[in-house]
Amino acid sequence: MTSAENVTKNVSAENRSETRDFHVGDIVRHFKREYVNQDTAEYLYRIVAFAGHTETGERLVIYEALYPPYKVCARPYDMFMSPVDRIKYPDAAQKYRFELVHRPA
């Protein structure tokens, strides 16, 4: 069983926290996950690092998809932490764009 499969199986068993204090290694869920098959790792990500933009100093979150092709992405910290756009996604159940699913011990 792959680590992504392990995470997927544990998502429903974990006590989901609404903490907004993410750490490197945390597994987070994008709000669009509610629209896909929950047996996959789609829209689950691992936080790889926090970085600063070299030109602007803007804080970035570096994160990796836990599903093929395991894309590594960077997103501005403020956008990563932002609430779901209720005008664009009025029926989204999740409050924030990304929420904590699992924090490694």
Helices and strands as residue ranges (DSSP letters): H 3-11, E 27-30, G 31-35, E 44-52, E 59-65, E 72-76, H 77-80, E 98-102
